[in-house]
Amino acid sequence: MSDIELNLMPLLRNIQEILQRIEIELKKNKTSINYGIKLEKE
């Protein structure tokens, strides 16, 4: 492995973690938005 690859590995791992967190937040927001729409319809 080159130095560049070694430096990129932790960065890629960080990006993956951030993306997972964003995905979780989006799912939470989606369910709360759906819940809000259901409440408005009733």
N, C-alpha and C positions, 0 to 999 in steps of 0.2 A: 504493500500500500504506500502511496505517495503521501507527502505531508498534507497536501491539499485534501485528499480523501480523509485523512485522519481528522482534519479540522472540520470537514463537512459533516461527519457522522453525528457529533453532538448537536449540531445546528439542525440537522434533519430530524433528530429525535425531538428537539424542542418544538419544531414546527408541527410535527405530528401530534404532540401533546396539546398544543394550542388549538389545532383543528378539531381534536376530539372534544375539547372544552366548548368550543364554539358550537359544535354539533349538538352537544347536550343542552346548551342554552337555547338553541333554536328549537329543539324538541319541546323544551319546557314552555317556551313562548307560544309555540304552535298549539299545544294543548290548552293553555290558558286563553288563547284567542278563540279557539273552538268553543271552550266553555262559556266565554263571554257572549259569543254569538247565540249559543243555545239559550242563555238566560234572557237575551233580548227578545227572542222569538216567542217565549212563553208569556 
